[in-house]
Amino acid sequence: MNTHTNILVVGSGGREHAIAKALSKNPQTRIFAVMNRMNPGIAELAYKVLIASETDPEVVKKFCIEHQIQFACIGPEAPLETGVVDALTAAGVKCVGPAKMAARIETDKSFCRNLMKKYNIPGLPEYHIFHSGTDAEAFLKTTTKEYAIKPSGLTGGKGVRIMGEHLTHEEACRYVHELKGNVVIEERLIGEEFTLQAFVDGTHLVPMPLVQDHKRAFEGDVGPNTGGMGSYTLPDHRFPFVTEEDYNSAFAIMKQTIASLAAEGTPYVGILYGQFMNTAQGPMVIEFNARFGDPEAMNVLSLLTSDFSTLVQAITTGTLDKAEVSFAKKATVCKYLVPEGYPDNPVSGGKLIPGPDNKALCYYASVVREGEFLVTQSSRTMAYVGIGDTLEEAERIAEEAASAVQGPVRHRSDIGTREVLEKRISHMKEIR
């Protein structure tokens, strides 16, 4: 009799290493992985690994059937868009990750905005959808307001440009043509961003600790947007600049979104990530993601004290309301090391020597092992997560580990500092 539960992790980044690590705490769980390149951290935890395209539904399905895999956790958004969940579900594999139609909440920004409008979901900014660069340009020429310009499809967190901040009016007109038409132009939101992620079983939602991510490449929040340079959480799982009322509004928005997807006949199962801007009027939806954030997964999964494998089963069988979900009441700070030149001209092939062992958790991302060295690739390299009773302690642990790595990488040392948090608090006070 097979007493193991076979669970597949799809994806090869830091987020997927965190998922695999959380699953590995259950000795009854056997981890399988499909990734498009070898992540040394996942490989260490996995019973069997397939290096193949993560976005090919047939390849992933065949691997699951071959190894009698019962459950799958889909890490990135690209496999959701190509219908990997649909293929696995048809083969009897239960998935933490929405089917292709429900994943449009992330993969199609126009769909998301129109859904919110149709069901009167609060937190919807003023938005305009265009299917041609000419129409989008004509609209921009009628206004002097500052807008956020977003490609309708997936961009790995890097496609949004703000008029007035990143772009002049002329550059904005050029950019909408570069995007080949499908564009969403939205009012620019002013406030403080926060992320609320939730486990979702189609009906029930269980929230995770609030996280704040840092998208900008350099200290002091300057430079181009990246996939995320790091993130932090506080011991009470909330933020001083998000009131109880703000938090409840944000969670209510997420519940309504899940209810509206069910009403559309596309129930949503997996992780829902709400990216909110806390404005003078309360939380507004910047976007939804149909999976864990990266780096945010590393903060919340490092704090998860209940069994993740059991949670996977509750999410995929609609029994989340009966599941025990708990997180340690501690602070976390996650700092990403990235190759020199990242994000515009990342230098790959750099040899790294990690510093002495310390208390930080290490999650591998875009890095390979060659002999005794870790070698950088072209994306974010690896992340260190410090956990502590206070933000200061968590930040010190993460910083100590990140700054001890030798090689052609850098990180943002300001992430998780008290100074950055105080800035957020005073900014929120100002606008309110």
Sequence and secondary structure as in RCSB ss.txt:
>XXXX:A:sequence
MNTHTNILVVGSGGREHAIAKALSKNPQTRIFAVMNRMNPGIAELAYKVLIASETDPEVVKKFCIEHQIQFACIG
PEAPLETGVVDALTAAGVKCVGPAKMAARIETDKSFCRNLMKKYNIPGLPEYHIFHSGTDAEAFLKTTTKEYAIK
PSGLTGGKGVRIMGEHLTHEEACRYVHELKGNVVIEERLIGEEFTLQAFVDGTHLVPMPLVQDHKRAFEGDVGPN
TGGMGSYTLPDHRFPFVTEEDYNSAFAIMKQTIASLAAEGTPYVGILYGQFMNTAQGPMVIEFNARFGDPEAMNV
LSLLTSDFSTLVQAITTGTLDKAEVSFAKKATVCKYLVPEGYPDNPVSGGKLIPGPDNKALCYYASVVREGEFLV
TQSSRTMAYVGIGDTLEEAERIAEEAASAVQGPVRHRSDIGTREVLEKRISHMKEIR
>XXXX:A:secstr
    EEEEEE  SHHHHHHHHHHHTSTTEEEEEEESS  HHHHHH SEEEES TT HHHHHHHHHHTT  EEEE 
SSHHHHTTHHHHHHHTT EEES  HHHHHHHH HHHHHHHHHHTT S    EEEESSHHHHHHHHTT  S EEEE
ESS  TT   EEBTTTB HHHHHHHHHHTTS EEEEE   SEEEEEEEEEESS EEE   BEE  EEETTTEEEE
 S SEEEE TTSS TTS HHHHHHHHHHHHHHHHHHHHTT   EEEEEEEEEEETTEEEEEEEESS  TTHHHHH
HHHB S HHHHHHHHHTT GGGS   B S EEEEEEEEETTTTTS     EEB  S  S EEEE SEEEETTEEE
E SS  EEEEEEESSHHHHHHHHHHHHHT BSSEE  TTTT HHHHHHHHHHHHHH 
